[in-house]
Amino acid sequence: MTEQLEKYQMHIGGQAIDPASGEWFESYNPYTGKPWALIPRGGKEDVERAVAAASEAFETGEWPSLTPTARGALLRRLGDLIAEKAERLAEIEVRDNGKLIAEMGGQLRYLPQWYYYFGGLADKIEGAVIPIDKPGMFNYTRHEPLGVIAAISPWNSPLLLTSWKLAPALAAGNTMVVKPSEYTSASMLELVKLIEAAGFPKGVVNVITGFGPEVGEPLVAHPKVAKVAFTGGEMGGQAVYQQAAKGLKPVTLELGGKSPNIVFDDAVIDDAVKGAISGIFAATGQTCIAGSRLLVQESIHNEFMDKLVSFASQAQMGDPRSVDTQVGPVTTQPQYNKVLDYIQVAKDEGASCVLGGGPASRPECGDGWFVEPTIFDNVTNDMRIAQEEVFGPVLSVIRFKDEDEAVAIANDILYGLAAGVWTQSIKRAITVSNRIRAGTVWVNTYRAVSYMSPFGGYKRSGLGRENGQEAIREYLQTKSVWISTSDEVPNPFVMR
């Protein structure tokens, strides 16, 4: 008996609507390798409708007349609704992207904090009175929203990474058109129902679904879109940046990474082993902050590798809906094939495969897109496996002699999103963290994020920052207001 596929609609102007094309496409469950939902296939006409709705909501009606305090109250109400529906949203994400229920459940229970935090910041956006040097003048600044924001989110943590954009942008007073990944659209189409239930005016948040050339490109290019916030791969980020530049639009880009996770000889080895596992095999390596380059000091290399391989070989694979599963499937079939291709590249380059190295054929993996947790030793930093983002459960181990060499290897990469440092020395923790060119450095931990702490990349890992107070500034522009207090207008032919 064929399973009935759930059929979704887009959300434009406060209404659930069918795509103008009248077409839907299948969304696949990575664990079963089979479709489970039908997603609207949007196009340029849908983009026009969504941007028009967002523009109208920004310019007229209830939204622009709300006080910042009232906007904050709506955001906090949305946080409450997400908290109530966290388990259901997590289950949808697991079904759509194959990540572990333990991880997605934790993410969704934590997600309301973004809306509480930025809801609290909404009425803390303050300008300044400038003690201006011109006599007879009063000068002050105010921070105003940009307008319609296009938010384009990836498939690995759809609601979390969308909320990193949505919460600060709405707190600042903007309106939104959200395009989720074509691989994982369902959870955002569920979240927008909660946005409506929270009481946001119609058109403030619109969700359109479909493929990049058909929806993403016309959305980024639309003249009424004031800014683009994008999370995804480097090639997608470049395309967005180039398109946005034609309209002189600001962008926030959170792109790829090839993060170094550095283990010094004074580290607590058992803790560092867990940190290495967390850095690459949690989330099946499908995270931009994956610690995919493990740098191990030569003097502890053999002992460390023995413990690492032993620990990783015990990872339980299987149904991501089970709380006992530790490594789930790769989210998409193209990504599954890409990961396997990189494993072959590493073998061809001469790296030593000490664990895994191919598709997972365990019975508990069923028909899904599973790759065995894979570790390559004897990797040099000039290999492709060390320089290019794999985005899967593949770890490259690189040896180093001393602190200077570790930092040199860590920085010898086009990316700069994150890094890990494992050491008992507070001096080394500080000095190495200062020397590494990355937007986030974790010491004796890995993969910790918070709504309170700014996140973003150096170099090709992106532009701008998400989270923390810095994030809300990404969605504001500053206006300077001059008021003359002089009794008369001076010489009009001379600049004041």
C-alpha positions in Angstrom: 0.0 0.0 0.0 1.4 3.4 -1.1 1.9 5.9 1.7 -0.2 9.0 1.4 2.1 12.0 0.8 1.4 15.1 2.9 0.7 18.1 0.5 1.8 21.5 1.6 1.0 25.0 0.4 3.0 28.2 0.4 2.2 31.1 2.6 1.8 34.6 1.1 0.1 37.6 2.5 -1.4 35.7 5.4 -2.9 33.0 3.2 -2.0 29.4 2.4 -1.9 29.3 -1.4 -1.0 26.9 -4.2 1.9 27.7 -6.5 1.1 29.6 -9.6 2.6 26.8 -11.7 0.1 24.3 -10.2 3.1 22.0 -9.6 4.5 20.2 -6.6 7.7 18.2 -6.0 8.5 15.3 -3.7 10.5 15.7 -0.4 12.4 12.6 0.6 12.9 11.0 3.9 16.7 10.3 4.1 16.2 7.3 6.3 13.9 5.4 4.0 15.1 7.0 0.7 11.4 7.5 -0.1 9.2 10.5 -0.6 6.9 11.6 2.3 5.6 15.0 1.3 4.7 17.2 -1.6 6.2 20.7 -1.7 4.9 23.6 -3.8 7.1 24.3 -6.8 7.2 28.1 -6.8 8.3 30.4 -9.6 8.8 34.1 -10.5 5.1 34.8 -10.2 5.0 33.6 -6.6 8.1 35.6 -5.8 6.3 38.7 -7.1 3.3 38.0 -5.0 5.4 37.4 -1.9 7.6 40.4 -2.2 4.5 42.6 -3.0 2.8 41.3 0.2 5.9 41.9 2.3 6.4 45.4 0.8 2.8 46.4 1.5 3.0 45.1 5.0 6.2 47.1 5.6 4.8 50.4 4.1 1.2 50.4 5.3 -1.1 48.8 7.8 -0.6 47.6 11.3 3.1 46.5 11.3 4.8 49.9 10.8 2.5 51.5 13.3 3.3 49.0 16.0 5.6 50.2 18.8 8.9 48.3 19.2 7.5 47.0 22.5 4.5 45.6 20.7 6.8 43.9 18.1 8.7 42.4 21.0 5.5 41.0 22.5 4.6 39.3 19.3 8.1 37.7 19.1 7.8 36.4 22.6 4.3 35.0 21.9 5.8 33.2 18.9 8.5 31.8 21.2 5.7 30.4 23.5 4.0 28.7 20.6 7.2 27.1 19.3 7.8 25.8 22.8 4.3 24.2 22.8 4.9 22.6 19.4 8.6 21.8 19.7 8.3 18.0 19.6 6.1 18.0 16.5 8.4 20.4 14.7 11.4 18.3 15.6 9.7 15.2 14.3 9.0 16.9 11.0 12.6 18.0 10.7 13.9 14.5 11.4 11.6 13.1 8.8 12.7 15.7 6.3 16.5 15.9 6.9 17.4 12.7 8.7 19.1 14.4 11.7 18.8 12.7 15.1 15.7 13.3 17.1 18.0 13.8 20.1 19.6 16.8 18.3 16.6 18.2 16.6 14.5 17.9 19.8 17.2 19.8 21.7 17.3 22.5 19.0 13.6 23.0 18.9 13.2 23.1 22.6 16.0 25.7 22.7 14.7 27.7 19.7 12.1 29.8 21.6 15.1 31.6 23.3 15.9 33.4 20.0 12.4 34.9 19.9 12.5 35.8 23.6 15.9 37.4 23.3 15.3 39.5 20.2 11.8 40.2 21.4 13.5 41.8 24.4 15.9 43.7 22.2 13.1 45.1 20.0 12.6 48.2 22.2 16.3 48.6 23.1 17.3 50.0 19.7 18.4 53.5 20.7 19.8 56.3 18.7 22.1 59.1 20.1 22.2 62.8 20.5 25.4 64.0 18.9 27.3 66.9 20.7 27.7 68.4 17.3 30.4 71.0 16.6 28.2 73.3 14.6 26.6 76.2 16.6 22.9 76.6 16.3 22.4 73.0 15.3 20.7 70.0 17.1 21.8 66.6 15.7 20.5 63.1 16.6 20.5 59.6 15.1 17.9 56.9 14.8 18.1 53.3 13.6 15.4 52.2 11.2 14.5 48.9 9.5 15.7 48.2 6.0 12.5 47.0 4.4 11.8 43.6 2.9 14.4 40.9 3.8 15.0 37.8 1.7 16.0 34.9 4.0 17.4 31.8 2.3 18.1 28.9 4.6 19.8 25.5 4.2 18.8 21.9 4.7 20.9 20.9 7.7 19.1 22.8 10.5 16.2 24.5 8.8 14.3 26.2 11.6 17.3 27.0 13.8 19.2 28.8 11.0 16.1 30.5 9.7 15.4 31.8 13.1 18.9 33.3 13.3 17.6 35.6 10.5 13.9 35.9 11.3 14.1 36.9 15.0 16.5 39.9 14.7 15.0 41.0 11.4 11.5 41.1 12.8 12.7 42.7 16.0 14.2 45.5 14.0 10.9 46.1 12.2 11.5 44.5 8.8 9.2 42.2 6.8 10.3 38.9 5.4 10.2 36.5 2.5 11.7 33.2 3.5 12.9 30.6 1.0 13.8 27.3 2.7 15.9 24.7 1.0 14.0 22.6 -1.5 15.2 19.5 0.4 13.7 20.6 3.7 10.8 23.0 3.3 8.2 21.3 5.4 9.2 22.5 8.9 9.2 26.2 7.7 5.7 25.7 6.2 4.6 24.5 9.6 6.4 27.3 11.5 4.7 30.0 9.5 1.3 28.7 10.8 2.6 29.6 14.3 3.6 33.0 13.1 0.1 33.7 12.0 -1.3 32.2 15.3 1.0 34.5 17.3 -0.8 37.5 15.7 1.7 38.9 13.3 0.0 41.1 10.7 -0.6 39.5 7.3 2.3 39.8 4.9 5.0 40.3 7.5 6.3 36.8 7.0 5.9 35.0 3.7 7.2 31.6 2.8 7.8 30.5 -0.8 9.3 27.2 -1.8 11.0 25.8 -4.8 14.4 25.6 -6.5 17.2 28.2 -6.7 17.0 29.2 -10.4 13.1 29.4 -10.2 12.6 31.1 -6.8 16.0 32.0 -5.3 17.4 34.0 -8.1 14.3 36.2 -8.8 13.9 36.7 -5.1 17.5 38.0 -4.6 17.2 40.2 -7.8 13.8 41.7 -6.9 14.1 45.5 -6.7 11.9 45.7 -3.6 14.1 43.3 -1.6 16.3 45.5 0.6 18.7 42.8 2.0 19.5 39.2 1.6 20.4 36.9 4.5 21.8 33.6 3.2 23.1 30.4 4.8 24.5 27.7 2.5 27.4 26.6 0.4 30.2 28.8 -1.0 29.0 28.6 -4.6 25.5 29.5 -3.6 26.8 32.4 -1.5 28.9 33.7 -4.4 25.8 33.6 -6.7 23.7 35.5 -4.1 26.5 38.0 -3.5 26.9 38.7 -7.2 23.2 39.1 -7.8 22.7 41.3 -4.8 25.6 43.5 -5.8 23.7 44.4 -9.0 21.1 46.1 -6.8 23.7 47.4 -4.3 22.0 45.3 -1.6 23.6 44.4 1.7 24.0 40.7 2.4 24.7 38.5 5.4 26.4 35.3 4.2 27.1 32.3 6.5 28.9 29.9 4.3 31.2 26.9 4.5 34.0 25.8 6.8 36.9 23.4 7.1 37.4 24.0 10.8 40.6 22.9 12.6 40.1 21.0 15.9 43.5 21.2 17.6 44.6 18.8 20.3 47.8 19.7 22.2 49.9 17.2 24.2 48.7 18.7 27.5 45.0 18.1 26.7 42.9 15.7 28.7 42.9 13.0 26.0 39.6 11.4 26.8 37.8 14.8 26.7 39.5 15.7 23.4 38.5 12.4 21.8 34.9 13.2 22.7 35.4 16.7 21.3 36.7 15.3 18.0 33.7 12.9 17.8 31.4 15.8 18.5 33.1 18.0 15.9 32.7 15.6 13.0 30.3 12.7 13.6 27.5 14.6 15.4 25.0 15.7 12.9 26.6 13.2 10.5 29.2 15.9 9.7 26.5 18.0 8.0 27.3 21.2 9.7 29.3 24.3 8.6 31.2 24.3 11.9 32.3 20.6 11.6 35.8 20.1 13.0 36.7 18.1 9.9 40.5 18.8 10.2 41.7 17.2 13.4 45.2 18.5 14.2 47.0 16.2 16.8 50.4 16.9 18.3 52.9 14.2 17.3 53.9 13.2 20.8 50.3 11.9 21.6 49.3 10.9 18.1 49.3 7.2 18.5 47.6 7.1 21.9 45.0 9.5 20.7 44.2 7.7 17.5 43.8 4.4 19.3 41.2 5.9 21.6 39.5 7.9 18.8 39.1 4.9 16.4 37.9 2.7 19.3 35.3 5.3 20.3 34.1 6.1 16.8 33.8 2.5 15.8 31.1 2.0 18.5 28.8 4.7 17.1 25.3 3.4 16.7 23.8 4.1 13.3 20.2 3.7 12.3 16.7 5.3 12.5 17.2 9.0 13.5 13.8 8.8 15.3 15.4 6.5 17.9 17.0 8.2 20.9 19.7 5.5 20.9 20.9 6.4 17.3 24.1 8.4 17.3 24.8 8.7 13.5 22.0 9.2 11.1 21.8 9.3 7.3 23.1 12.0 4.9 20.2 14.3 4.1 20.2 14.2 0.3 21.1 11.7 -2.3 23.4 14.1 -4.2 25.2 14.9 -0.9 25.5 11.2 -0.2 27.2 10.7 -3.6 29.4 13.7 -3.0 30.7 12.3 0.3 31.5 8.9 -1.2 33.3 10.7 -4.0 35.5 12.6 -1.5 36.3 9.3 0.3 37.6 7.9 -2.9 39.6 11.1 -3.5 41.2 10.8 -0.1 42.2 7.2 -0.8 43.7 8.2 -4.2 45.7 11.0 -2.6 47.4 8.5 -0.3 45.6 9.2 3.0 45.3 6.2 5.3 41.7 5.1 6.0 41.7 3.8 9.5 37.9 3.6 10.0 34.9 3.3 7.7 35.6 4.4 4.1 32.3 3.6 2.3 28.6 3.2 2.4 27.0 1.8 5.6 25.6 -1.7 4.9 24.3 -2.4 8.4 20.8 -3.8 8.6 19.7 -1.0 10.9 20.5 1.5 8.1 17.7 0.1 5.9 17.4 1.8 2.5 18.6 5.2 3.6 21.6 7.3 2.5 24.2 6.2 5.2 27.9 6.6 5.1 30.1 4.9 7.7 31.9 7.2 10.1 35.2 7.6 8.3 38.7 8.6 9.6 41.7 9.3 7.5 45.1 9.4 9.1 48.4 10.6 7.6 46.7 13.5 5.9 48.7 16.6 4.8 47.1 20.0 4.7 47.6 20.3 0.9 45.3 17.4 0.2 41.9 18.0 -1.2 40.4 16.1 1.7 42.0 18.7 4.0 41.2 21.8 1.9 37.6 21.2 0.6 34.4 21.0 2.6 33.0 17.4 2.4 29.9 18.1 4.6 29.7 14.5 5.8 31.1 12.1 8.4 34.7 12.2 7.2 37.6 13.2 9.4 41.1 14.2 8.3 43.8 13.8 10.9 46.9 16.0 10.5 50.0 15.8 12.8 51.9 18.8 14.0 55.1 19.4 16.0 54.5 22.5 18.0 52.2 25.5 18.6 53.5 27.6 15.7 53.0 24.7 13.2 49.5 24.0 14.6 48.5 27.7 14.1 50.1 27.8 10.6 48.2 24.7 9.5 45.0 25.9 11.1 45.1 29.2 9.2 46.3 27.7 5.9 42.8 27.4 4.5 40.4 29.5 2.5 37.8 29.3 5.3 37.6 30.7 8.8 34.3 29.8 10.4 35.3 28.0 13.6 38.1 26.2 15.4 38.7 24.1 18.5 41.6 24.1 20.9 42.2 21.4 23.5 44.8 22.2 26.2 45.2 22.6 30.0 47.2 25.7 29.6 45.2 29.0 30.0 48.1 30.8 28.4 48.0 28.6 25.3 44.2 28.7 25.3 44.3 32.5 25.0 47.3 32.9 22.7 46.2 30.2 20.2 42.6 31.5 20.2 43.9 35.0 19.4 46.1 33.7 16.5 43.5 31.5 14.8 41.7 33.4 12.0 38.1 32.2 12.6 34.9 33.7 13.8 34.4 31.3 16.7 37.0 29.4 18.7 36.0 26.8 21.3 38.4 25.8 24.0 37.9 22.3 25.6 34.5 22.1 24.0 33.0 22.1 20.5 29.7 23.0 18.7 28.4 25.3 21.4 26.1 28.1 20.1 23.8 30.6 21.8 21.4 33.3 20.8 23.5 35.7 22.9 26.9 35.1 21.2 27.7 36.5 17.7 28.4 33.9 15.0 30.0 34.3 11.6 33.0 33.7 9.5 36.3 35.1 8.4 37.6 34.8 4.8 35.4 32.7 2.5 33.2 31.6 5.4 31.0 34.6 5.1 30.1 38.2 5.8 28.3 39.7 8.8 27.2 38.2 12.1 24.2 36.3 13.3 23.1 36.0 17.0 23.8 38.4 19.8 23.3 42.1 19.9 25.4 42.5 16.7 22.8 40.6 14.7 20.0 43.1 15.1 22.4 45.8 13.7 22.6 43.8 10.5 18.9 44.6 9.8 19.0 48.3 10.6 20.2 51.5 8.9 21.2 54.7 10.6 19.6 58.1 9.9 21.2 61.4 11.0 18.7 64.2 11.7 19.8 67.9 11.8 17.6 70.6 13.2 18.6 74.2 13.1 18.0 76.3 16.2 19.5 79.5 14.7 17.4 82.6 14.6 18.3 83.2 11.0 19.5 81.3 7.9 23.2 82.1 7.2 24.9 82.5 3.9 23.1 80.0 1.6 26.1 79.8 -0.7 28.4 78.3 2.0 28.2 74.8 3.4 27.4 74.8 7.1 
